[in-house]
Amino acid sequence: MSIKNHTEQYPFLRRFSKSISIPEEDLVEAFEIEKKFHKLIFVEKNKKRRIELYNELYSTVHPIYQRGSLKKQDPSKLKSRKALLFKKELKNKSILEVGCGQGVFIMNCSKFKNIKELCGIDVSLPSEDIIKQYPKIKFINADITEFKVHKKYEVVYSNHVLEHMATADLHTHLASLNEALIEGGTLIINMPNRLFGPSDVTRIIDYTYTGKTKAIGSHFNESTYNELTSLLKEYGFENFKTVFPHTILRHIFPFFRMPASILCKIEKSKFFMKMLHSIKYNGRCIAKLELSIICNKKH
């Protein structure tokens, strides 16, 4: 495809490519693959086949994103700002990370004092060599659209997992999250806010973060504070809180917590949403309200 066609079909391709240091041609290839699977997974009614499609999607596109890197990073040496951000909820607790991937978050949690028990579950796990470095962490290789663990935990953590679930899989996934928690236990969820999306590779089409374009890549369910809290209530959760709403300031004030209902009201306000969308730098909205929900399983 010519540079001109790239510009016409993917108007933000060059800018997005430069921001994440992935070649333009790789982003286009990944986007076209994700778009195809997005359509297939959304209409697929058979759960087993959907899981096969998820696995095929990620086994195909992950190597595309990774091939530009000369050296694969060692997850055991990476830092997790989210582990420090939620240390208030994590300290002295047993923790299950659902969708742990390469285990960076759960590995950082293992460095906290008095952590009771740590477990990470995912279809993709760290290498055996890395796992051996963390004997206190139990890793489970399993599909997470529906899962069971060997015990109930005091904290269940989910970081950018829900948006990768088709609507048809949300029921079993959320029911599994509830079942994995003790009564009164804490659920922490991070995911993109659809009102400031798209947040997947669809950004090569719209990189403004103003919610005007729906994600059509590997994100099936970008949500909002209103939608997510309402959904979690249906699955037995309550006491919804959140961290500082700005993605940079929240790490400067990691112990700050506020009722999620405040951000729900902001989302419903045309005045505030217009104001937030107008705060831009280099054409992008910088006042994004990334979803971070802290809630409890009902007793």
N, C-alpha and C positions, 0 to 999 in steps of 0.2 A: 504494500500500500504506500502511496506517495505521501510526502510530508504534508501536502495540501489537503489530501483526504483525511489524514490523521487529524489535522487542525479542525476540519469541518465536522467530523464525526465525533471526535473526542476533544472538545475545546479547551479542557483544562489538563490535558495529558502532559505537556511539557512542564507545567508548573508543579503538578503533583509528582512527576518523576524526579524532578530536581529536589523536592522537599524530603523524599524518602530514599533517595539514592538508588533507585531501581530503574534500569533502562526502559525507555519508552516502549520498545518492541515487546519486552517481557510483560509490562503492564497490560498492553493490548491483548496479548495472548491469554493472560490470566483472566482478564475481564470477559472475553468471549467464551471461555470455558465455563466460568462461574455463571454467566448469564444463561447458558444452555442448561446447566444442572439446576439452577434456580427454578426454571420453568418445570423441569422434570420432577423435582422433589415436591413442588407445591401441589401438583395434580396427582401424585402417586398415592393411592389409598392403602396399598399393602405395606405394613410396617417393616417387614423383613426386607422388602425391596428398597424402601426409603433408606434404611441403614446401609445397604449395599451402595446406594447412590451417594450418600454422605462420604463413605470411605473412598469411593472412586473419585469423587470431587477433590478431596483433600490430598489424596495420594498423587493426584495429577498436578494440582496447582502449587502445592508447597515446594516441590523441587524448582519450579519456575521462579518463585520469589527468592529462593535460597541460592540459586546458581550464580548470582552476581557477587556473592560473598566469597572472598578468597579463602577464608578460614572460618569454619563453623565455631561459634562461641561456646565455651564450656559453661553450661547452665549453673554449675556449682560455684562459679566465680562471679556470677551476676548478682546485682543488688535488686531488691524489690521494695520500691517506695510504698507500695500498698501494704506490705507487712508492717511497716512503721506507722502508716496512716491508721491502721485498725488495731494497733497494739493494745489499745484501751480495752477492746473487746476480746482479744486473743490471749492475754496474759493469764497464766495459771489454768488454762482450759485444754480440753481435748478437742482437736481440730480435724475436720475432714474437708479437703479441697476437691470439689467436683469439677472435672475438666482441668486437671493439674498440668497437662502437657509435659514440658521438660522439667517441671518441679521447682522452678525458681522461687515462687512464693513460699511453698511448704518447706523448702530448704532453709530459707531465711528465718522462718518461724522456729526452726529447730535450734536456732542460736539464742532464743529467748530463754530466760531462767524459768524453771518450774512449769514448763509445758508438760501436760500429762501424757498425751498420746497424739501422734500425727499420722494421717493417712491421706494418700492422694490416689484418685481413681480417674482413669482415662483410657481411651483406645490407643493412645500414643504416649509412651513413657520414656524417661531418660534411659541411657544405655546401662547395661548391667554394671559396668565399671563405675559409673556415677552412683548408681543405687547402692553399691557396696560401701561407698563413702559415708552413707547416711543410714546406718543400721537401725536407728530409732524410728525411721519413717517406714510405714507399711505402704507399699505401692500395689495397686490392684489394676490389672489390665482388663478392662471391661467397657462395654458400650454404656453411655450415660443417659441415653434417652429414657431408659428404665433400668434401675439398678437396686441392689440390696448390699448392705455392708454387714460386717460381722458383729457390730455393736452400734449403740446410739452415741452420738457426739454432742458436746456442749456448744460447739460452733460449726456451722457448715458454711463454707466460703465458695462463691462462684464468681469468677472474673471473666467477663466477656464470653459467656457460654450461651446464655438464653437467646441472643440475637441469631445464633447459628441453628436454632431449632425451628423446624416447620411447625405451623400451628397445630397440626395433627399430633405432634409429639410433646406438646407442652403439658398435657394432662398427666401422662405417666411420669414425666420428668419432675414436675412440681410435687406430685404425690410422693415420689422417691425422696426428694429433698426433705419433705415433712417427716417421712418415716425414719430418716437417718438422724433426726434430732431428738434429744430428750425433751420432755415437757418444759416449757420456759426457755429452751435453748435459743441461741442466736443464729439467724440467717443473715449473711452479708452478700449482696448482689451488686456487681458493677456491670454496666452495659451502656451502649450509646443511646442518646436521646434523639428520637426520630425528628423532633422539632428543630434539631441542629444537625441534621444529616444531609446527605448520606455519609456513612462512616466506613464503608467497605471500598472496594476498588472502583465502585461507581463514581468515585470522586474524579475520575478522568473525564467524566461528563459534567459534573457539578461539584466544584471545590469551594463553594461559598459558605457551607455550613449553615444554611438558612432554612433547611427542611423543604425546599421547593421540589426536590427530586427524590423519588423513592429509591431505596437501595435495591438493586437487582443483581447483585453479585452473591457472595456467600452469606450475606445477612438476610435472614428471612423475617425477623421480628424485631426490628429496632422499635423501641417503645417510648413511653413518656412516664413521668411520675404518677400522673393520674391513672393511666392504664395499668401500670405495674402494681401499684398499691391496691387497686381494686381487684386485680387478678390474684394477688397473694392473699387477700382477705378470704377469697373463696376456698383457699387451700389451708386455712387454719392459722394464719399469721396475723399479728397485731403489733401495736406500739412502734409505728414507723418513724424512724429518724434518718437523718442524712448528715453528711460532712459539709464543710464549707463548699458552696456550689461552684466556685471557680477552680479549674483543674490545677492551677499553679498555687494559688493561695491556700488551698486545702492542705498542702504539704508544709506550708509555713505555720499553719495553725492545726496540727494533726489531732488535737484533743477536742476541737470544737465540734459540737453536735447541735442540730436544730431539728424541729419537727418537719417531716417531709411534707406535711400539709401546707406549709408556707410556699414551697415550690410548686405544689399542685395549684395553688391560687394564682401564682405568677403565670403558670402555663395557660390558665384560663383567661388571663387579662390581655386583651388585644393591645392595650397601651404599653404594658411592660414587654410583651413579646416583640412589638414593633421597635421599641427602644433597644432591646438586647440585640436584635438582628441588625440594627443600624450601627452597632459598635464594631467596626471592622478595621483590619490592618491588611494591606496588600490585597484587598478584595475579599477577604475571608472574615466571617464573624468570629470574634475572639471571646465572646461572652457565653460560650457553650455551657449548658447545664448537663454535664455527663451524669447519667443515672447512677447513684450510689445509695442503696437502700440497706438500712440496718433494722431488723425487726425480730420479733420473738414468736416462737411456736406457742399457741395457746395452751394453758394448763388443762 
